[in-house]
Amino acid sequence: MSLTAVVHDAAEVVTIAEDGELGVYEEAAIAVEDGEVVRVGPTGPVTREFPPENATHAVDATGKAAVPGFVDPHTHALFAGDRSDEFEAKLRGKTYQEILEDGGGILRTVRDTREASDERLLDNLVGHLDTMLAHGTTTVEVKSGYGLDTETELRMLEIIDRADDQHPVDLVPTFMGAHAVPQDRETDDYVEEVVAEQIPAVESQGVARFCDVFCEEGVFDVAQSRRVLEAGRDAGLTPKVHAEELSHIGGTKLAAEIGAASADHLLHATAEDIAALVESDVVPVLLPGTAFGLGAAYADARAFLDAGADVAIATDFNPNCHSQSMGFATSLACVEMGMTPAEALVASTANAASALDLADDVGTLQQGAPGDVAVIDAPSYVHVPYNFGVNTVETVLKAGEVVHRA
């Protein structure tokens, strides 16, 4: 066994149990062997058994907090082009739907992404991953969906796979050909293309793990979304659903009925929707940055939590929600959605991992988990949401290897 890393003398180390409860160790250390956590506890006993001088990486965390690396379970981080002018348009009162109807929004990014070279797209994605890593994210889901044709959707998934091979952050690829309807196409005709052409090609390629759909008024209705998700499931792709973001049309209940890994956004979810998700063990993924960027009402996190849901949060990083920081997402979750710092930490680590079917792999720092650690330049994990607008992450370890230092 090789002693990969020892993080020692931390003011606190935070682990997360299977039931979502925090374990907070003061004046503590973490030992990582061959990439996995082998001991967490008071510094003295841990460092006597696992001397820092014997480790490949010894991290002095005096006065600092160590938490699991963040898991971002919902992003559209692969794209080309810039839509900052649309941010200004929204501030002047233009709605998301109006921008989309004018050929902007997703369709604008589709045009830019189709025209970009593979190397440009890869460089863009790696640059965003560098930023995410610097903010403590060690696992991130990345969707396709800015292609809206078979060739570009496959290109996007291949680029996600290439980035996963070369970057320390672990990438979880999601196919989202049903992200929007291409211009000058009838929705049912395009759904037929997704089902009959794109999904079989994605299955053959073998990169994507999930299939997502934008179930929304004016995009894909419940019946069309069900058709896409069932075809994806038949091809071995676990369903995910963009549900109840801009209106309420039944996407949440569809997620529950079809056994999706997660239902995401949920700004307009009802009490019945929440009960259906809890009953079916579908993870609700809330995206406070989206509401912030749209100037919209936030999802009711407290209603989900009170109903017993394992709430996850994500950045929704994309050209319309331009934030790569899980720390900022936790600040919004606390201030605007009523979550406690402890709930926000669990939502951005263990529960976020559940939304990606990775609950047994990442997001906990329990013994046997990967040594994915974010060292916070502050004495408590509470500083992550408390010190909003500032990146509090100093050092990041992936499987015990130091992959970022501020």
KEDRENMI-325824 format. One record per residue (C-alpha): residue number from 0; chain; x, y, z. Coordinates in steps of 0.2 Angstrom, whole numbers, plus 5000, padded with zeros to 4 digits. Layout:
N
+-----+------+------+-------+------+
: pos : unit : east : north :   up :
+-----+------+------+-------+------+
: NUM :    A :    X :     Y :    Z :
...
+-----+------+------+-------+------+
END
This chain:
406
+-----+------+------+-------+------+
: pos : unit : east : north :   up :
+-----+------+------+-------+------+
:   0 :    A : 5000 :  5000 : 5000 :
:   1 :    A : 5006 :  5017 : 4996 :
:   2 :    A : 5003 :  5032 : 5007 :
:   3 :    A : 4996 :  5045 : 4995 :
:   4 :    A : 4992 :  5059 : 5006 :
:   5 :    A : 4990 :  5065 : 5024 :
:   6 :    A : 4980 :  5081 : 5027 :
:   7 :    A : 4985 :  5086 : 5045 :
:   8 :    A : 4981 :  5098 : 5059 :
:   9 :    A : 4965 :  5104 : 5051 :
:  10 :    A : 4954 :  5115 : 5062 :
:  11 :    A : 4940 :  5103 : 5056 :
:  12 :    A : 4937 :  5089 : 5045 :
:  13 :    A : 4920 :  5085 : 5039 :
:  14 :    A : 4914 :  5068 : 5033 :
:  15 :    A : 4896 :  5064 : 5028 :
:  16 :    A : 4888 :  5048 : 5034 :
:  17 :    A : 4876 :  5037 : 5023 :
:  18 :    A : 4861 :  5045 : 5032 :
:  19 :    A : 4867 :  5062 : 5027 :
:  20 :    A : 4873 :  5067 : 5044 :
:  21 :    A : 4889 :  5077 : 5046 :
:  22 :    A : 4904 :  5070 : 5055 :
:  23 :    A : 4914 :  5085 : 5061 :
:  24 :    A : 4932 :  5081 : 5068 :
:  25 :    A : 4941 :  5095 : 5076 :
:  26 :    A : 4960 :  5096 : 5076 :
:  27 :    A : 4959 :  5082 : 5064 :
:  28 :    A : 4968 :  5073 : 5049 :
:  29 :    A : 4964 :  5063 : 5034 :
:  30 :    A : 4975 :  5049 : 5028 :
:  31 :    A : 4974 :  5042 : 5010 :
:  32 :    A : 4982 :  5026 : 5004 :
:  33 :    A : 4982 :  5022 : 4985 :
:  34 :    A : 4969 :  5035 : 4982 :
:  35 :    A : 4956 :  5030 : 4995 :
:  36 :    A : 4953 :  5037 : 5013 :
:  37 :    A : 4959 :  5025 : 5026 :
:  38 :    A : 4958 :  5035 : 5042 :
:  39 :    A : 4949 :  5051 : 5048 :
:  40 :    A : 4951 :  5057 : 5066 :
:  41 :    A : 4961 :  5067 : 5078 :
:  42 :    A : 4978 :  5072 : 5071 :
:  43 :    A : 4988 :  5064 : 5084 :
:  44 :    A : 4982 :  5046 : 5082 :
:  45 :    A : 4981 :  5048 : 5063 :
:  46 :    A : 4998 :  5055 : 5060 :
:  47 :    A : 5006 :  5042 : 5072 :
:  48 :    A : 4999 :  5028 : 5061 :
:  49 :    A : 5002 :  5037 : 5045 :
:  50 :    A : 5016 :  5049 : 5047 :
:  51 :    A : 5015 :  5064 : 5035 :
:  52 :    A : 5034 :  5063 : 5030 :
:  53 :    A : 5030 :  5046 : 5023 :
:  54 :    A : 5016 :  5052 : 5011 :
:  55 :    A : 5018 :  5058 : 4993 :
:  56 :    A : 5008 :  5073 : 4998 :
:  57 :    A : 5008 :  5081 : 5015 :
:  58 :    A : 4996 :  5095 : 5017 :
:  59 :    A : 4997 :  5106 : 5033 :
:  60 :    A : 4979 :  5112 : 5036 :
:  61 :    A : 4982 :  5121 : 5052 :
:  62 :    A : 4968 :  5133 : 5055 :
:  63 :    A : 4958 :  5127 : 5040 :
:  64 :    A : 4944 :  5116 : 5036 :
:  65 :    A : 4944 :  5100 : 5025 :
:  66 :    A : 4928 :  5094 : 5016 :
:  67 :    A : 4923 :  5082 : 5003 :
:  68 :    A : 4927 :  5088 : 4985 :
:  69 :    A : 4911 :  5096 : 4978 :
:  70 :    A : 4901 :  5086 : 4966 :
:  71 :    A : 4892 :  5097 : 4953 :
:  72 :    A : 4877 :  5086 : 4946 :
:  73 :    A : 4870 :  5098 : 4932 :
:  74 :    A : 4880 :  5108 : 4920 :
:  75 :    A : 4881 :  5112 : 4902 :
:  76 :    A : 4899 :  5116 : 4902 :
:  77 :    A : 4903 :  5112 : 4884 :
:  78 :    A : 4899 :  5126 : 4872 :
:  79 :    A : 4906 :  5139 : 4861 :
:  80 :    A : 4901 :  5158 : 4859 :
:  81 :    A : 4896 :  5172 : 4872 :
:  82 :    A : 4879 :  5177 : 4877 :
:  83 :    A : 4883 :  5192 : 4889 :
:  84 :    A : 4873 :  5203 : 4878 :
:  85 :    A : 4858 :  5193 : 4883 :
:  86 :    A : 4861 :  5195 : 4901 :
:  87 :    A : 4859 :  5214 : 4898 :
:  88 :    A : 4843 :  5211 : 4888 :
:  89 :    A : 4836 :  5201 : 4902 :
:  90 :    A : 4840 :  5216 : 4914 :
:  91 :    A : 4830 :  5227 : 4902 :
:  92 :    A : 4815 :  5216 : 4904 :
:  93 :    A : 4816 :  5203 : 4890 :
:  94 :    A : 4811 :  5186 : 4895 :
:  95 :    A : 4820 :  5169 : 4892 :
:  96 :    A : 4806 :  5163 : 4880 :
:  97 :    A : 4807 :  5180 : 4870 :
:  98 :    A : 4826 :  5178 : 4868 :
:  99 :    A : 4823 :  5160 : 4862 :
: 100 :    A : 4810 :  5165 : 4850 :
: 101 :    A : 4821 :  5178 : 4842 :
: 102 :    A : 4834 :  5165 : 4838 :
: 103 :    A : 4845 :  5168 : 4854 :
: 104 :    A : 4847 :  5157 : 4869 :
: 105 :    A : 4850 :  5139 : 4867 :
: 106 :    A : 4848 :  5140 : 4848 :
: 107 :    A : 4862 :  5154 : 4847 :
: 108 :    A : 4874 :  5143 : 4856 :
: 109 :    A : 4869 :  5128 : 4845 :
: 110 :    A : 4875 :  5138 : 4830 :
: 111 :    A : 4891 :  5144 : 4838 :
: 112 :    A : 4895 :  5126 : 4844 :
: 113 :    A : 4892 :  5118 : 4827 :
: 114 :    A : 4904 :  5130 : 4819 :
: 115 :    A : 4918 :  5128 : 4832 :
: 116 :    A : 4932 :  5116 : 4830 :
: 117 :    A : 4934 :  5101 : 4841 :
: 118 :    A : 4950 :  5108 : 4848 :
: 119 :    A : 4941 :  5125 : 4852 :
: 120 :    A : 4927 :  5116 : 4861 :
: 121 :    A : 4940 :  5105 : 4871 :
: 122 :    A : 4950 :  5120 : 4876 :
: 123 :    A : 4934 :  5129 : 4881 :
: 124 :    A : 4929 :  5114 : 4892 :
: 125 :    A : 4946 :  5112 : 4900 :
: 126 :    A : 4946 :  5130 : 4904 :
: 127 :    A : 4930 :  5129 : 4913 :
: 128 :    A : 4935 :  5113 : 4922 :
: 129 :    A : 4951 :  5122 : 4928 :
: 130 :    A : 4940 :  5135 : 4936 :
: 131 :    A : 4928 :  5123 : 4944 :
: 132 :    A : 4943 :  5113 : 4951 :
: 133 :    A : 4950 :  5129 : 4958 :
: 134 :    A : 4933 :  5131 : 4967 :
: 135 :    A : 4934 :  5114 : 4975 :
: 136 :    A : 4924 :  5104 : 4962 :
: 137 :    A : 4931 :  5086 : 4959 :
: 138 :    A : 4917 :  5078 : 4950 :
: 139 :    A : 4905 :  5086 : 4937 :
: 140 :    A : 4891 :  5081 : 4926 :
: 141 :    A : 4892 :  5088 : 4908 :
: 142 :    A : 4878 :  5088 : 4895 :
: 143 :    A : 4878 :  5088 : 4877 :
: 144 :    A : 4863 :  5097 : 4869 :
: 145 :    A : 4871 :  5111 : 4859 :
: 146 :    A : 4872 :  5101 : 4844 :
: 147 :    A : 4854 :  5096 : 4840 :
: 148 :    A : 4860 :  5084 : 4826 :
: 149 :    A : 4868 :  5067 : 4827 :
: 150 :    A : 4885 :  5073 : 4821 :
: 151 :    A : 4887 :  5087 : 4833 :
: 152 :    A : 4879 :  5078 : 4848 :
: 153 :    A : 4892 :  5064 : 4846 :
: 154 :    A : 4906 :  5076 : 4844 :
: 155 :    A : 4901 :  5084 : 4860 :
: 156 :    A : 4901 :  5068 : 4869 :
: 157 :    A : 4918 :  5063 : 4862 :
: 158 :    A : 4925 :  5079 : 4868 :
: 159 :    A : 4918 :  5077 : 4885 :
: 160 :    A : 4926 :  5060 : 4885 :
: 161 :    A : 4943 :  5067 : 4880 :
: 162 :    A : 4942 :  5080 : 4893 :
: 163 :    A : 4939 :  5067 : 4906 :
: 164 :    A : 4954 :  5058 : 4901 :
: 165 :    A : 4966 :  5073 : 4902 :
: 166 :    A : 4959 :  5083 : 4917 :
: 167 :    A : 4959 :  5079 : 4936 :
: 168 :    A : 4941 :  5082 : 4937 :
: 169 :    A : 4930 :  5067 : 4934 :
: 170 :    A : 4917 :  5070 : 4921 :
: 171 :    A : 4900 :  5062 : 4920 :
: 172 :    A : 4893 :  5063 : 4902 :
: 173 :    A : 4875 :  5066 : 4898 :
: 174 :    A : 4866 :  5065 : 4881 :
: 175 :    A : 4854 :  5079 : 4879 :
: 176 :    A : 4849 :  5080 : 4861 :
: 177 :    A : 4831 :  5085 : 4867 :
: 178 :    A : 4838 :  5102 : 4874 :
: 179 :    A : 4828 :  5112 : 4861 :
: 180 :    A : 4820 :  5111 : 4844 :
: 181 :    A : 4831 :  5116 : 4830 :
: 182 :    A : 4824 :  5131 : 4820 :
: 183 :    A : 4813 :  5126 : 4805 :
: 184 :    A : 4809 :  5109 : 4813 :
: 185 :    A : 4792 :  5102 : 4819 :
: 186 :    A : 4794 :  5096 : 4837 :
: 187 :    A : 4787 :  5078 : 4833 :
: 188 :    A : 4798 :  5076 : 4818 :
: 189 :    A : 4813 :  5081 : 4829 :
: 190 :    A : 4808 :  5069 : 4843 :
: 191 :    A : 4808 :  5056 : 4830 :
: 192 :    A : 4826 :  5060 : 4825 :
: 193 :    A : 4832 :  5060 : 4843 :
: 194 :    A : 4823 :  5043 : 4846 :
: 195 :    A : 4827 :  5034 : 4829 :
: 196 :    A : 4844 :  5041 : 4825 :
: 197 :    A : 4853 :  5051 : 4839 :
: 198 :    A : 4850 :  5038 : 4853 :
: 199 :    A : 4855 :  5023 : 4843 :
: 200 :    A : 4871 :  5032 : 4838 :
: 201 :    A : 4875 :  5038 : 4856 :
: 202 :    A : 4872 :  5020 : 4862 :
: 203 :    A : 4884 :  5014 : 4849 :
: 204 :    A : 4897 :  5027 : 4854 :
: 205 :    A : 4896 :  5021 : 4872 :
: 206 :    A : 4901 :  5037 : 4881 :
: 207 :    A : 4885 :  5044 : 4889 :
: 208 :    A : 4878 :  5038 : 4905 :
: 209 :    A : 4862 :  5048 : 4906 :
: 210 :    A : 4849 :  5054 : 4894 :
: 211 :    A : 4841 :  5071 : 4899 :
: 212 :    A : 4826 :  5081 : 4891 :
: 213 :    A : 4820 :  5099 : 4893 :
: 214 :    A : 4802 :  5095 : 4898 :
: 215 :    A : 4795 :  5113 : 4896 :
: 216 :    A : 4780 :  5122 : 4889 :
: 217 :    A : 4785 :  5127 : 4871 :
: 218 :    A : 4799 :  5114 : 4870 :
: 219 :    A : 4795 :  5096 : 4874 :
: 220 :    A : 4779 :  5091 : 4882 :
: 221 :    A : 4777 :  5076 : 4894 :
: 222 :    A : 4772 :  5064 : 4880 :
: 223 :    A : 4787 :  5069 : 4869 :
: 224 :    A : 4799 :  5069 : 4884 :
: 225 :    A : 4793 :  5052 : 4889 :
: 226 :    A : 4796 :  5045 : 4872 :
: 227 :    A : 4814 :  5052 : 4872 :
: 228 :    A : 4818 :  5045 : 4890 :
: 229 :    A : 4810 :  5028 : 4887 :
: 230 :    A : 4821 :  5026 : 4871 :
: 231 :    A : 4836 :  5032 : 4880 :
: 232 :    A : 4833 :  5020 : 4895 :
: 233 :    A : 4831 :  5006 : 4882 :
: 234 :    A : 4848 :  5010 : 4875 :
: 235 :    A : 4855 :  5009 : 4893 :
: 236 :    A : 4855 :  5028 : 4897 :
: 237 :    A : 4848 :  5032 : 4914 :
: 238 :    A : 4834 :  5046 : 4913 :
: 239 :    A : 4836 :  5064 : 4920 :
: 240 :    A : 4823 :  5077 : 4917 :
: 241 :    A : 4823 :  5096 : 4917 :
: 242 :    A : 4807 :  5099 : 4925 :
: 243 :    A : 4795 :  5113 : 4931 :
: 244 :    A : 4808 :  5127 : 4927 :
: 245 :    A : 4798 :  5140 : 4918 :
: 246 :    A : 4781 :  5133 : 4920 :
: 247 :    A : 4772 :  5118 : 4927 :
: 248 :    A : 4768 :  5104 : 4914 :
: 249 :    A : 4771 :  5088 : 4923 :
: 250 :    A : 4789 :  5084 : 4921 :
: 251 :    A : 4792 :  5080 : 4939 :
: 252 :    A : 4779 :  5066 : 4939 :
: 253 :    A : 4786 :  5060 : 4923 :
: 254 :    A : 4803 :  5059 : 4932 :
: 255 :    A : 4795 :  5049 : 4946 :
: 256 :    A : 4786 :  5037 : 4934 :
: 257 :    A : 4800 :  5033 : 4923 :
: 258 :    A : 4813 :  5031 : 4938 :
: 259 :    A : 4824 :  5045 : 4934 :
: 260 :    A : 4840 :  5048 : 4943 :
: 261 :    A : 4835 :  5066 : 4946 :
: 262 :    A : 4823 :  5079 : 4942 :
: 263 :    A : 4831 :  5096 : 4940 :
: 264 :    A : 4826 :  5114 : 4942 :
: 265 :    A : 4809 :  5112 : 4950 :
: 266 :    A : 4805 :  5130 : 4953 :
: 267 :    A : 4786 :  5127 : 4950 :
: 268 :    A : 4785 :  5110 : 4958 :
: 269 :    A : 4770 :  5107 : 4969 :
: 270 :    A : 4768 :  5097 : 4985 :
: 271 :    A : 4761 :  5082 : 4975 :
: 272 :    A : 4777 :  5083 : 4964 :
: 273 :    A : 4788 :  5083 : 4979 :
: 274 :    A : 4779 :  5068 : 4987 :
: 275 :    A : 4781 :  5058 : 4970 :
: 276 :    A : 4800 :  5061 : 4970 :
: 277 :    A : 4802 :  5056 : 4988 :
: 278 :    A : 4791 :  5040 : 4985 :
: 279 :    A : 4801 :  5035 : 4969 :
: 280 :    A : 4818 :  5040 : 4977 :
: 281 :    A : 4822 :  5052 : 4963 :
: 282 :    A : 4834 :  5066 : 4968 :
: 283 :    A : 4828 :  5084 : 4967 :
: 284 :    A : 4842 :  5094 : 4960 :
: 285 :    A : 4840 :  5113 : 4964 :
: 286 :    A : 4849 :  5126 : 4954 :
: 287 :    A : 4849 :  5142 : 4963 :
: 288 :    A : 4861 :  5151 : 4951 :
: 289 :    A : 4848 :  5149 : 4937 :
: 290 :    A : 4835 :  5158 : 4947 :
: 291 :    A : 4848 :  5171 : 4952 :
: 292 :    A : 4852 :  5174 : 4934 :
: 293 :    A : 4834 :  5175 : 4928 :
: 294 :    A : 4828 :  5186 : 4942 :
: 295 :    A : 4815 :  5172 : 4946 :
: 296 :    A : 4808 :  5165 : 4961 :
: 297 :    A : 4819 :  5151 : 4969 :
: 298 :    A : 4814 :  5133 : 4971 :
: 299 :    A : 4807 :  5129 : 4988 :
: 300 :    A : 4821 :  5119 : 4996 :
: 301 :    A : 4813 :  5119 : 5013 :
: 302 :    A : 4797 :  5110 : 5006 :
: 303 :    A : 4808 :  5096 : 4999 :
: 304 :    A : 4818 :  5094 : 5014 :
: 305 :    A : 4803 :  5094 : 5026 :
: 306 :    A : 4796 :  5080 : 5015 :
: 307 :    A : 4812 :  5070 : 5017 :
: 308 :    A : 4819 :  5072 : 5000 :
: 309 :    A : 4838 :  5071 : 4998 :
: 310 :    A : 4840 :  5088 : 4990 :
: 311 :    A : 4855 :  5091 : 4979 :
: 312 :    A : 4862 :  5108 : 4972 :
: 313 :    A : 4871 :  5112 : 4956 :
: 314 :    A : 4878 :  5126 : 4947 :
: 315 :    A : 4869 :  5124 : 4930 :
: 316 :    A : 4884 :  5132 : 4923 :
: 317 :    A : 4880 :  5137 : 4905 :
: 318 :    A : 4880 :  5153 : 4894 :
: 319 :    A : 4864 :  5158 : 4902 :
: 320 :    A : 4870 :  5154 : 4920 :
: 321 :    A : 4888 :  5159 : 4920 :
: 322 :    A : 4895 :  5153 : 4936 :
: 323 :    A : 4907 :  5138 : 4939 :
: 324 :    A : 4907 :  5140 : 4958 :
: 325 :    A : 4898 :  5127 : 4969 :
: 326 :    A : 4902 :  5139 : 4984 :
: 327 :    A : 4892 :  5152 : 4976 :
: 328 :    A : 4878 :  5140 : 4973 :
: 329 :    A : 4878 :  5135 : 4992 :
: 330 :    A : 4878 :  5154 : 4997 :
: 331 :    A : 4862 :  5156 : 4987 :
: 332 :    A : 4855 :  5139 : 4993 :
: 333 :    A : 4857 :  5146 : 5011 :
: 334 :    A : 4852 :  5164 : 5009 :
: 335 :    A : 4838 :  5162 : 4995 :
: 336 :    A : 4832 :  5144 : 4998 :
: 337 :    A : 4832 :  5143 : 5017 :
: 338 :    A : 4845 :  5129 : 5018 :
: 339 :    A : 4857 :  5128 : 5033 :
: 340 :    A : 4876 :  5127 : 5029 :
: 341 :    A : 4876 :  5109 : 5034 :
: 342 :    A : 4861 :  5105 : 5022 :
: 343 :    A : 4870 :  5115 : 5008 :
: 344 :    A : 4886 :  5105 : 5011 :
: 345 :    A : 4877 :  5088 : 5010 :
: 346 :    A : 4867 :  5094 : 4995 :
: 347 :    A : 4883 :  5099 : 4986 :
: 348 :    A : 4893 :  5083 : 4990 :
: 349 :    A : 4884 :  5067 : 4995 :
: 350 :    A : 4867 :  5071 : 4988 :
: 351 :    A : 4874 :  5078 : 4972 :
: 352 :    A : 4883 :  5061 : 4970 :
: 353 :    A : 4867 :  5052 : 4972 :
: 354 :    A : 4860 :  5062 : 4958 :
: 355 :    A : 4873 :  5055 : 4947 :
: 356 :    A : 4871 :  5037 : 4954 :
: 357 :    A : 4888 :  5039 : 4962 :
: 358 :    A : 4883 :  5038 : 4980 :
: 359 :    A : 4894 :  5024 : 4984 :
: 360 :    A : 4909 :  5032 : 4976 :
: 361 :    A : 4911 :  5051 : 4980 :
: 362 :    A : 4906 :  5065 : 4991 :
: 363 :    A : 4908 :  5059 : 5008 :
: 364 :    A : 4927 :  5057 : 5015 :
: 365 :    A : 4921 :  5041 : 5024 :
: 366 :    A : 4934 :  5027 : 5025 :
: 367 :    A : 4935 :  5018 : 5008 :
: 368 :    A : 4929 :  5034 : 4998 :
: 369 :    A : 4941 :  5042 : 4986 :
: 370 :    A : 4953 :  5055 : 4993 :
: 371 :    A : 4944 :  5069 : 4985 :
: 372 :    A : 4946 :  5084 : 4997 :
: 373 :    A : 4944 :  5103 : 4997 :
: 374 :    A : 4954 :  5112 : 5010 :
: 375 :    A : 4945 :  5128 : 5014 :
: 376 :    A : 4956 :  5143 : 5020 :
: 377 :    A : 4945 :  5146 : 5035 :
: 378 :    A : 4942 :  5137 : 5051 :
: 379 :    A : 4924 :  5130 : 5047 :
: 380 :    A : 4915 :  5123 : 5032 :
: 381 :    A : 4902 :  5136 : 5036 :
: 382 :    A : 4913 :  5149 : 5028 :
: 383 :    A : 4910 :  5142 : 5011 :
: 384 :    A : 4892 :  5149 : 5010 :
: 385 :    A : 4896 :  5163 : 5023 :
: 386 :    A : 4910 :  5171 : 5013 :
: 387 :    A : 4900 :  5173 : 4998 :
: 388 :    A : 4907 :  5180 : 4982 :
: 389 :    A : 4925 :  5174 : 4987 :
: 390 :    A : 4933 :  5157 : 4983 :
: 391 :    A : 4938 :  5150 : 5000 :
: 392 :    A : 4946 :  5135 : 4993 :
: 393 :    A : 4965 :  5134 : 4995 :
: 394 :    A : 4970 :  5116 : 4990 :
: 395 :    A : 4961 :  5102 : 4981 :
: 396 :    A : 4966 :  5084 : 4981 :
: 397 :    A : 4959 :  5071 : 4969 :
: 398 :    A : 4961 :  5053 : 4974 :
: 399 :    A : 4974 :  5060 : 4987 :
: 400 :    A : 4984 :  5069 : 4973 :
: 401 :    A : 4986 :  5088 : 4975 :
: 402 :    A : 4979 :  5094 : 4959 :
: 403 :    A : 4977 :  5113 : 4964 :
: 404 :    A : 4984 :  5125 : 4976 :
: 405 :    A : 4979 :  5143 : 4977 :
+-----+------+------+-------+------+
END
